[in-house]
Amino acid sequence: MKYSITKFTIALFLCSLSSIALTNNTPKTNNETECQIEVAFEYAVENLRVQFNNASMGDYNQLQWDFGDQVQSEEINPTHEYSKEGMYRFCVTATNSLTDCSKQYCAEVYVFE
């Protein structure tokens, strides 16, 4: 009898957890806006130097470039010179600080001497 009470208690506890998780997972209301940002860019490589051109669209007010070599920039169209030849993974992030909306896109670039 002790085993069936424990089994029943565990089942009741798990059922209670499930309903809490479901009630806390509320969908977005109609007042919340979707993230209206499309991140896009172009770049041109000349040896170790890369000219990045932002082509992002949408409702953003901040731009952050991470060049993949521990250097970052908030310029719209930055030029970055890498210190040595190689493949680098860079990312650009467009953010709307008012709505806390952010989109990021990453790619790889090969620079050479």
DRENTOR-225111 format. One record per residue: residue number from 1; x, y, z of N, C-alpha, C in turn. Coordinates in nm, 4 decimals. Example, Ala and Ser with C-alpha at 12.3 -4.5 7.8 and 13.67 -1.06 7.14 Angstrom:
residues 2
{atom 1,{1.3190,-0.5690,0.7800},{1.2300,-0.4500,0.7800},{1.3200,-0.3300,0.7800}};
{atom 2,{1.2850,-0.2250,0.7080},{1.3670,-0.1060,0.7140},{1.2900,0.0030,0.7870}};
//
This chain:
residues 113
{atom 1,{0.0813,-0.1191,0.0000},{0.0000,0.0000,0.0000},{0.0860,0.1260,0.0000}};
{atom 2,{0.1986,0.1231,0.0693},{0.2872,0.2380,0.0741},{0.3392,0.2705,-0.0656}};
{atom 3,{0.3672,0.1688,-0.1457},{0.4171,0.1882,-0.2821},{0.3154,0.2572,-0.3709}};
{atom 4,{0.1879,0.2193,-0.3631},{0.0873,0.2823,-0.4473},{0.0593,0.4271,-0.4048}};
{atom 5,{0.0730,0.4604,-0.2779},{0.0574,0.5994,-0.2352},{0.1718,0.6830,-0.2916}};
{atom 6,{0.2925,0.6320,-0.2862},{0.4084,0.7033,-0.3396},{0.3945,0.7220,-0.4899}};
{atom 7,{0.3512,0.6169,-0.5576},{0.3328,0.6241,-0.7025},{0.2247,0.7276,-0.7366}};
{atom 8,{0.1160,0.7283,-0.6635},{0.0090,0.8242,-0.6853},{0.0581,0.9670,-0.6572}};
{atom 9,{0.1343,0.9843,-0.5509},{0.1869,1.1164,-0.5150},{0.2787,1.1684,-0.6241}};
{atom 10,{0.3643,1.0832,-0.6774},{0.4551,1.1229,-0.7851},{0.3755,1.1619,-0.9090}};
{atom 11,{0.2742,1.0831,-0.9439},{0.1923,1.1140,-1.0612},{0.1200,1.2469,-1.0428}};
{atom 12,{0.0675,1.2726,-0.9240},{-0.0005,1.3977,-0.8956},{0.0977,1.5150,-0.9018}};
{atom 13,{0.2176,1.4966,-0.8501},{0.3208,1.6004,-0.8534},{0.3586,1.6333,-0.9973}};
{atom 14,{0.3808,1.5320,-1.0805},{0.4165,1.5549,-1.2206},{0.3045,1.6238,-1.2957}};
{atom 15,{0.1815,1.5874,-1.2667},{0.0668,1.6508,-1.3312},{0.0590,1.7982,-1.2917}};
{atom 16,{0.0883,1.8295,-1.1650},{0.0877,1.9681,-1.1185},{0.1966,2.0490,-1.1875}};
{atom 17,{0.3152,1.9905,-1.2035},{0.4246,2.0594,-1.2722},{0.3875,2.0904,-1.4164}};
{atom 18,{0.3226,1.9963,-1.4828},{0.2849,2.0170,-1.6229},{0.1891,2.1344,-1.6366}};
{atom 19,{0.0928,2.1448,-1.5499},{-0.0036,2.2540,-1.5624},{0.0603,2.3885,-1.5309}};
{atom 20,{0.1574,2.3917,-1.4393},{0.2275,2.5159,-1.4111},{0.3079,2.5588,-1.5331}};
{atom 21,{0.3780,2.4666,-1.5951},{0.4574,2.4996,-1.7126},{0.3683,2.5490,-1.8262}};
{atom 22,{0.2525,2.4889,-1.8434},{0.1627,2.5308,-1.9504},{0.1026,2.6684,-1.9234}};
{atom 23,{0.0679,2.6969,-1.7995},{0.0066,2.8258,-1.7709},{0.1092,2.9390,-1.7746}};
{atom 24,{0.2361,2.9099,-1.7481},{0.3385,3.0130,-1.7544},{0.3868,3.0386,-1.8965}};
{atom 25,{0.3555,2.9528,-1.9892},{0.3975,2.9672,-2.1276},{0.2878,3.0381,-2.2062}};
{atom 26,{0.2708,3.1678,-2.1812},{0.1643,3.2423,-2.2458},{0.2093,3.2940,-2.3814}};
{atom 27,{0.1232,3.2918,-2.4813},{0.1590,3.3426,-2.6132},{0.1665,3.4946,-2.6136}};
{atom 28,{0.2296,3.5507,-2.7177},{0.2383,3.6956,-2.7318},{0.0989,3.7546,-2.7500}};
{atom 29,{0.0807,3.8713,-2.6916},{-0.0456,3.9409,-2.7111},{-0.0383,4.0208,-2.8405}};
{atom 30,{-0.1488,4.0724,-2.8859},{-0.1525,4.1514,-3.0091},{-0.0768,4.2827,-2.9960}};
{atom 31,{-0.0518,4.3302,-2.8732},{0.0186,4.4567,-2.8536},{0.1682,4.4454,-2.8762}};
{atom 32,{0.2235,4.3250,-2.8655},{0.3665,4.3067,-2.8853},{0.3971,4.3034,-3.0340}};
{atom 33,{0.5050,4.3704,-3.0727},{0.5424,4.3750,-3.2139},{0.6445,4.2671,-3.2455}};
{atom 34,{0.6425,4.2204,-3.3665},{0.7415,4.1255,-3.4137},{0.8716,4.1999,-3.4393}};
{atom 35,{0.9786,4.1296,-3.4411},{1.1093,4.1881,-3.4688},{1.1189,4.2148,-3.6191}};
{atom 36,{1.1129,4.3401,-3.6575},{1.1092,4.3805,-3.7982},{1.2485,4.4244,-3.8454}};
{atom 37,{1.3439,4.3318,-3.8419},{1.4810,4.3604,-3.8843},{1.5277,4.2494,-3.9777}};
{atom 38,{1.5889,4.2885,-4.0883},{1.6536,4.1937,-4.1786},{1.8003,4.2351,-4.1897}};
{atom 39,{1.8896,4.1498,-4.1442},{2.0326,4.1797,-4.1469},{2.0895,4.1368,-4.2813}};
{atom 40,{2.1604,4.2299,-4.3448},{2.2239,4.2013,-4.4733},{2.3503,4.2863,-4.4856}};
{atom 41,{2.4445,4.2407,-4.5670},{2.5700,4.3128,-4.5834},{2.6384,4.2676,-4.7112}};
{atom 42,{2.7384,4.3442,-4.7497},{2.8296,4.3090,-4.8581},{2.9695,4.3340,-4.8043}};
{atom 43,{3.0683,4.2683,-4.8642},{3.2053,4.2983,-4.8242},{3.2990,4.2762,-4.9418}};
{atom 44,{3.4099,4.3492,-4.9377},{3.5125,4.3377,-5.0408},{3.6463,4.3167,-4.9716}};
{atom 45,{3.7205,4.2159,-5.0175},{3.8483,4.1810,-4.9576},{3.9612,4.2327,-5.0454}};
{atom 46,{4.0555,4.3000,-4.9823},{4.1782,4.3408,-5.0503},{4.2938,4.3056,-4.9571}};
{atom 47,{4.3545,4.1896,-4.9834},{4.4594,4.1344,-4.8975},{4.4069,4.1149,-4.7563}};
{atom 48,{4.4649,4.1839,-4.6558},{4.4206,4.1678,-4.5171},{4.3099,4.2654,-4.4790}};
{atom 49,{4.2757,4.3543,-4.5686},{4.1762,4.4584,-4.5412},{4.0409,4.4183,-4.6007}};
{atom 50,{3.9360,4.4407,-4.5216},{3.8000,4.4094,-4.5666},{3.7124,4.5327,-4.5469}};
{atom 51,{3.6429,4.5711,-4.6516},{3.5442,4.6790,-4.6443},{3.4071,4.6143,-4.6291}};
{atom 52,{3.3429,4.6352,-4.5146},{3.2096,4.5826,-4.4871},{3.1077,4.6923,-4.5152}};
{atom 53,{3.0011,4.6584,-4.5864},{2.8945,4.7536,-4.6168},{2.7624,4.6996,-4.5650}};
{atom 54,{2.7016,4.7745,-4.4760},{2.5738,4.7354,-4.4186},{2.4621,4.7530,-4.5217}};
{atom 55,{2.3791,4.6527,-4.5351},{2.2621,4.6599,-4.6226},{2.1368,4.6146,-4.5465}};
{atom 56,{2.1425,4.6225,-4.4137},{2.0307,4.5783,-4.3300},{1.9116,4.6709,-4.3472}};
{atom 57,{1.7937,4.6131,-4.3281},{1.6695,4.6895,-4.3402},{1.5840,4.6651,-4.2166}};
{atom 58,{1.4969,4.7597,-4.1895},{1.4026,4.7408,-4.0804},{1.4183,4.8436,-3.9713}};
{atom 59,{1.3580,4.8133,-3.8589},{1.3469,4.9056,-3.7472},{1.4565,4.8778,-3.6443}};
{atom 60,{1.5793,4.9266,-3.6701},{1.6891,4.9108,-3.5757},{1.7587,5.0451,-3.5573}};
{atom 61,{1.8227,5.0621,-3.4409},{1.8927,5.1870,-3.4137},{2.0361,5.1658,-3.3661}};
{atom 62,{2.0823,5.0418,-3.3632},{2.2204,5.0112,-3.3270},{2.2721,4.9004,-3.4170}};
{atom 63,{2.4004,4.9096,-3.4502},{2.4645,4.8080,-3.5325},{2.5966,4.7705,-3.4670}};
{atom 64,{2.6230,4.6416,-3.4577},{2.7465,4.5940,-3.3952},{2.8127,4.4916,-3.4868}};
{atom 65,{2.9364,4.5172,-3.5232},{3.0155,4.4235,-3.6018},{3.1149,4.3547,-3.5097}};
{atom 66,{3.1284,4.2241,-3.5234},{3.2313,4.1466,-3.4548},{3.3120,4.0801,-3.5650}};
{atom 67,{3.4384,4.1181,-3.5788},{3.5190,4.0746,-3.6924},{3.5820,3.9367,-3.6756}};
{atom 68,{3.5630,3.8727,-3.5609},{3.6123,3.7377,-3.5412},{3.7560,3.7303,-3.4940}};
{atom 69,{3.8159,3.8458,-3.4665},{3.9532,3.8483,-3.4149},{3.9610,3.9313,-3.2868}};
{atom 70,{3.8536,3.9314,-3.2120},{3.8379,4.0032,-3.0857},{3.8336,4.1550,-3.1038}};
{atom 71,{3.8016,4.2009,-3.2247},{3.7832,4.3432,-3.2520},{3.6374,4.3642,-3.2919}};
{atom 72,{3.5770,4.4708,-3.2413},{3.4381,4.5027,-3.2720},{3.4274,4.6480,-3.3164}};
{atom 73,{3.3164,4.6799,-3.3817},{3.2916,4.8162,-3.4280},{3.1425,4.8436,-3.4288}};
{atom 74,{3.1068,4.9685,-3.4050},{2.9680,5.0124,-3.4150},{2.9471,5.1018,-3.5366}};
{atom 75,{3.0476,5.1106,-3.6231},{3.0341,5.1892,-3.7456},{2.9326,5.1232,-3.8382}};
{atom 76,{2.8707,5.2025,-3.9229},{2.7731,5.1487,-4.0170},{2.8424,5.0678,-4.1264}};
{atom 77,{2.9472,5.1231,-4.1854},{3.0217,5.0579,-4.2942},{3.1707,5.0573,-4.2604}};
{atom 78,{3.2123,4.9683,-4.1710},{3.3510,4.9717,-4.1260},{3.4485,4.9070,-4.2245}};
{atom 79,{3.5739,4.9517,-4.2157},{3.6849,4.8851,-4.2821},{3.7694,4.8246,-4.1720}};
{atom 80,{3.8046,4.6981,-4.1894},{3.8832,4.6301,-4.0859},{4.0038,4.5631,-4.1500}};
{atom 81,{4.1193,4.5785,-4.0864},{4.2402,4.5127,-4.1340},{4.2792,4.4046,-4.0332}};
{atom 82,{4.2848,4.2817,-4.0821},{4.3237,4.1692,-3.9984},{4.4755,4.1646,-3.9866}};
{atom 83,{4.5258,4.1096,-3.8779},{4.6702,4.1086,-3.8532},{4.7431,3.9975,-3.9274}};
{atom 84,{4.6710,3.8891,-3.9626},{4.7368,3.7805,-4.0351},{4.6378,3.7073,-4.1248}};
{atom 85,{4.6919,3.6366,-4.2191},{4.6120,3.5608,-4.3156},{4.5311,3.4528,-4.2448}};
{atom 86,{4.4121,3.4266,-4.2963},{4.3319,3.3183,-4.2404},{4.1844,3.3364,-4.2661}};
{atom 87,{4.1083,3.2400,-4.2158},{3.9629,3.2409,-4.2247},{3.9092,3.2957,-4.0930}};
{atom 88,{3.8189,3.3924,-4.1037},{3.7601,3.4556,-3.9859},{3.6084,3.4492,-3.9956}};
{atom 89,{3.5459,3.4206,-3.8823},{3.3994,3.4216,-3.8732},{3.3584,3.5565,-3.8157}};
{atom 90,{3.2878,3.6356,-3.8945},{3.2422,3.7665,-3.8483},{3.0907,3.7659,-3.8350}};
{atom 91,{3.0411,3.8555,-3.7506},{2.8969,3.8663,-3.7270},{2.8575,4.0131,-3.7267}};
{atom 92,{2.7369,4.0396,-3.7745},{2.6787,4.1729,-3.7637},{2.5437,4.1573,-3.6934}};
{atom 93,{2.5206,4.2451,-3.5955},{2.3984,4.2408,-3.5165},{2.3289,4.3759,-3.5258}};
{atom 94,{2.2039,4.3748,-3.5654},{2.1209,4.4951,-3.5697},{2.0221,4.4863,-3.4537}};
{atom 95,{2.0114,4.5953,-3.3784},{1.9297,4.5954,-3.2572},{1.8403,4.7187,-3.2515}};
{atom 96,{1.7184,4.6983,-3.2060},{1.6305,4.8091,-3.1712},{1.6294,4.8131,-3.0191}};
{atom 97,{1.6968,4.9130,-2.9612},{1.7091,4.9201,-2.8162},{1.5774,4.9554,-2.7470}};
{atom 98,{1.4829,5.0120,-2.8192},{1.3543,5.0482,-2.7597},{1.2632,4.9272,-2.7419}};
{atom 99,{1.2685,4.8336,-2.8364},{1.1830,4.7148,-2.8294},{1.2594,4.5907,-2.7834}};
{atom 100,{1.3899,4.6049,-2.7606},{1.4763,4.4939,-2.7203},{1.4744,4.3821,-2.8248}};
{atom 101,{1.4625,4.4228,-2.9501},{1.4609,4.3296,-3.0624},{1.6004,4.3278,-3.1251}};
{atom 102,{1.6477,4.2105,-3.1617},{1.7823,4.1996,-3.2162},{1.7889,4.0840,-3.3150}};
{atom 103,{1.8597,4.1046,-3.4252},{1.8846,3.9973,-3.5226},{2.0332,3.9970,-3.5550}};
{atom 104,{2.0883,3.8789,-3.5754},{2.2301,3.8644,-3.6049},{2.2494,3.7726,-3.7240}};
{atom 105,{2.3532,3.8022,-3.8025},{2.3919,3.7136,-3.9113},{2.5433,3.7007,-3.9097}};
{atom 106,{2.5933,3.5799,-3.9259},{2.7365,3.5531,-3.9248},{2.7781,3.4862,-4.0558}};
{atom 107,{2.9014,3.5104,-4.0948},{2.9571,3.4492,-4.2155},{3.1078,3.4379,-4.1975}};
{atom 108,{3.1727,3.3789,-4.2953},{3.3172,3.3654,-4.2896},{3.3814,3.4416,-4.4039}};
{atom 109,{3.4998,3.4955,-4.3764},{3.5752,3.5675,-4.4780},{3.7197,3.5171,-4.4704}};
{atom 110,{3.7788,3.4989,-4.5873},{3.9201,3.4590,-4.5943},{4.0011,3.5783,-4.6387}};
{atom 111,{4.1034,3.6141,-4.5591},{4.1926,3.7239,-4.5968},{4.3321,3.6660,-4.6189}};
{atom 112,{4.4102,3.7332,-4.7009},{4.5401,3.6804,-4.7412},{4.6399,3.7939,-4.7569}};
{atom 113,{4.7681,3.7589,-4.7537},{4.8731,3.8597,-4.7721},{4.9176,3.8652,-4.9153}};
//
